[in-house]
């Protein structure tokens, strides 16, 4: 039975991914939540033989990722087949000359340090052929003209791309890549859209999630691994 771990599942893309994987039969969907007992996670429908398992993974509490792996072992889960490092924040808008440094530091801890801690915690439980996905963003692309006042957020996602590229070569038995979900109609995506003078982001959660899962299913060490991939399967710039 495959075990799929997703962080940040109480809303947005994370919730959409959790719902989609839970609809697959005989699948354990592990919901990484800041506080599993808070009631913030909506109930999700599970297919026959599938389970939704809540575990505490708080991006603001770096040791929680390692502790989560120990908790999962006590529940009989001794391997993880897919990890999607999705949890992130995206409030650090403005040009470099005006980015709030305290906000940037918080974004770096949650968007870069926490996924790295998750990777370190999960690798010992990941068998050959397993997949670790670093959720990136179009904001991470260096080869573009800055046009959305997303410098602070974008820098953290550029760091995600570096982690994915490095991990690909360091872990020859694991398929790992950064993945841009598109500009999605989530709280974060719509907030960015308003900064850009738009009413809302152009892509629905369902459209993004469908593409993301297809990319993950198709990924091999020779296809996608070590690259920056978009939800539609195309290769993105660095």
C-alpha positions in Angstrom: 0.0 0.0 0.0 1.5 3.4 -1.0 2.0 6.0 1.7 1.7 9.6 0.5 2.8 12.4 2.8 1.6 16.0 2.0 2.3 19.0 4.2 0.0 22.0 4.4 -3.2 20.0 3.7 -5.7 22.1 5.6 -6.4 24.4 2.6 -5.5 25.3 -1.0 -3.4 23.1 -3.1 -2.4 20.8 -0.2 -6.1 20.1 0.6 -6.8 19.5 -3.1 -3.9 17.0 -3.3 -5.1 15.3 -0.1 -8.6 14.9 -1.4 -7.4 13.5 -4.8 -5.0 11.0 -3.3 -7.5 9.9 -0.8 -9.9 9.0 -3.6 -7.3 6.4 -4.8 -8.0 3.0 -3.3 -5.6 1.3 -0.9 -3.6 4.4 -0.2 -2.5 6.0 3.1 -2.6 9.7 2.8 -0.6 11.3 5.6 -1.7 14.8 6.4 1.1 17.0 7.7 -0.6 19.7 9.8 0.6 22.4 12.2 -1.9 21.2 14.8 -3.7 18.0 14.0 -6.1 18.5 16.9 -7.2 22.0 16.0 -10.1 21.0 13.8 -8.7 23.1 10.9 -8.4 20.1 8.6 -11.7 19.5 6.7 -12.9 15.9 6.6 -11.9 14.2 3.4 -13.6 11.2 1.7 -11.4 8.1 1.4 -11.7 5.3 -1.1 -12.0 1.6 -0.2 -8.9 0.5 1.7 -7.5 4.0 2.0 -6.9 6.0 5.2 -6.2 9.7 6.1 -3.7 9.9 8.9 -3.0 13.2 10.6 0.5 14.0 11.9 2.0 17.1 13.4 4.5 18.7 11.0 4.8 22.4 11.8 7.0 24.4 9.5 7.6 26.9 12.3 8.8 24.0 14.6 11.8 22.5 12.7 12.2 19.4 14.9 8.6 18.4 14.3 9.3 16.7 11.0 11.7 14.2 12.6 9.3 13.6 15.5 6.5 13.0 12.9 8.5 10.1 11.4 8.8 8.4 14.8 5.1 8.9 15.4 4.3 7.3 12.0 6.4 4.3 12.9 4.3 3.6 16.0 1.3 3.5 13.7 2.9 0.8 11.5 4.1 3.1 8.7 7.8 2.3 8.1 8.1 3.7 4.5 7.0 6.7 2.6 6.6 6.5 -1.2 5.7 10.0 -2.1 6.4 13.3 -0.2 5.0 16.6 -1.3 6.6 19.5 0.5 3.8 21.9 0.0 3.4 23.9 3.2 4.6 27.5 2.6 3.7 31.2 3.2 3.6 33.9 0.6 3.1 37.4 2.2 6.5 38.8 1.4 5.6 41.2 -1.4 7.4 44.4 -2.5 10.6 45.3 -4.3 14.0 44.4 -2.8 14.4 48.0 -1.6 11.3 47.7 0.7 11.1 44.0 1.7 10.5 43.7 5.4 13.6 41.8 6.7 11.8 40.1 9.6 9.1 38.9 7.1 11.8 37.6 4.8 13.5 35.7 7.6 10.2 34.1 8.5 9.6 33.1 4.9 13.1 31.6 4.6 12.5 29.5 7.7 9.1 28.2 6.6 9.7 28.0 2.8 13.3 26.7 2.8 14.6 25.5 6.2 11.4 23.5 7.0 11.3 21.6 3.7 15.0 20.8 4.1 14.2 19.4 7.6 11.3 17.4 6.1 13.6 16.0 3.5 16.2 14.9 6.1 13.6 13.3 8.2 11.9 11.4 5.3 14.9 10.1 3.4 15.7 7.2 5.8 12.1 6.0 5.2 12.1 6.4 1.4 12.7 3.2 -0.6 14.3 3.1 -4.0 12.0 4.7 -6.6 10.2 6.8 -4.1 9.5 10.5 -4.9 10.1 13.8 -3.1 8.5 16.9 -4.6 9.6 20.4 -3.6 6.6 22.7 -4.3 8.1 25.7 -6.1 6.6 28.6 -8.0 6.8 30.7 -11.1 8.0 33.4 -8.8 11.3 31.5 -8.4 12.4 32.0 -12.0 15.6 34.1 -12.1 15.5 34.4 -15.9 12.6 36.8 -16.1 12.0 40.5 -15.7 10.7 41.1 -12.1 7.1 42.3 -12.7 5.0 41.1 -9.7 6.7 42.6 -6.6 7.3 39.1 -5.3 11.0 39.3 -4.6 11.0 38.1 -1.0 8.7 35.1 -1.7 10.5 34.3 -5.0 13.9 34.1 -3.4 12.7 31.4 -1.0 11.2 29.4 -3.9 14.5 29.8 -5.9 16.1 28.1 -2.9 13.6 25.2 -3.2 14.8 24.7 -6.8 18.4 24.5 -5.6 17.5 21.9 -3.0 15.6 19.8 -5.5 18.5 19.9 -8.0 21.1 19.1 -5.4 19.0 16.3 -3.9 18.6 14.7 -7.3 22.3 14.0 -7.6 22.9 13.3 -3.9 20.1 10.7 -3.7 20.4 8.4 -6.8 17.6 6.1 -5.6 15.0 8.9 -5.1 13.1 10.7 -7.8 13.1 14.4 -6.7 12.3 17.6 -8.5 10.8 21.1 -7.9 7.3 21.6 -9.2 5.4 24.8 -10.0 1.7 24.4 -9.5 0.7 27.3 -11.7 -0.9 30.5 -10.6 -3.7 29.0 -8.6 -7.0 30.3 -7.1 -5.9 29.9 -3.5 -5.7 32.4 -0.7 -2.0 33.0 -1.5 -2.5 32.9 -5.3 -5.4 35.4 -5.2 -3.5 37.7 -2.9 -0.7 37.8 -5.4 -3.2 38.4 -8.2 -4.5 41.4 -6.5 -1.0 42.8 -6.1 -0.7 42.4 -9.9 -4.0 44.2 -10.5 -6.1 41.0 -11.2 -9.3 39.9 -9.6 -8.1 36.4 -9.0 -5.5 33.8 -10.2 -6.2 32.2 -13.5 -6.0 28.5 -12.5 -8.4 26.5 -10.4 -7.2 24.2 -7.6 -8.7 21.2 -9.5 -6.9 22.0 -12.7 -3.6 22.4 -10.9 -4.0 19.2 -8.7 -4.9 17.1 -11.7 -1.8 18.2 -13.5 0.5 17.8 -10.5 -0.6 14.2 -9.8 -0.1 13.3 -13.5 3.4 14.7 -13.4 4.2 12.8 -10.2 2.8 9.6 -11.6 4.9 9.9 -14.8 8.1 11.0 -13.0 11.2 8.7 -13.2 14.8 9.3 -12.5 15.3 10.1 -16.2 12.1 12.1 -16.6 11.6 15.2 -14.5 14.0 14.3 -11.7 16.5 17.1 -11.0 14.5 19.6 -13.0 12.0 22.4 -12.4 8.7 21.1 -13.8 5.3 22.9 -14.2 2.0 21.2 -13.4 1.4 20.7 -17.1 4.6 18.6 -17.5 6.6 21.3 -19.3 10.0 22.2 -18.0 10.3 25.6 -16.4 13.2 27.9 -16.4 15.5 28.3 -13.4 
